[in-house]
Structures are given as structure tokens and as C-alpha cells.
Amino acid sequence: MDIIKIICAIIFPPVAAFLQVGFGKHFWINILLTLLGILPGIVHAVWIIVKKKQ
């Protein structure tokens, strides 16, 4: 399931953040980072997915 989330993070980062944490603070931070630039949003979404797995 994490592979699907990581692929989703590359395509549309806020969806991956939502799937991992719901409408929490990380979701809104990811929306802001994605609006500022797609790369920061992707990095943050992948970080959320990897961090929650540990």
C-alpha cells in the first residue's frame, strides 16, 4: 500500500498526505508547500509516508 501512496505523492502530493494523516496539520502544510512549488510538496508527502511507517 505504501508504494501506491508514494506514487500518489509524486502525482498529487496533497492526496497522499490526506490518505496518510487525514485533515490534520500535515495535510494543510502539504497544500501550502505544493502551492509554493511541486517539489517541496512531493518531498513533504513522501516524508509523511516514510515517517508514519516507522
Stockholm file with secondary structure:
# STOCKHOLM 1.0

chainA/1-54         MDIIKIICAIIFPPVAAFLQVGFGKHFWINILLTLLGILPGIVHAVWIIVKKKQ
#=GR chainA/1-54 SS CHHHHHHHHHHCHHHHHHHHHCSSHHHHHHHHHHHHCHHHHHHHHHHHHHHHHC
#=GC SS_cons        CHHHHHHHHHHCHHHHHHHHHCSSHHHHHHHHHHHHCHHHHHHHHHHHHHHHHC
//
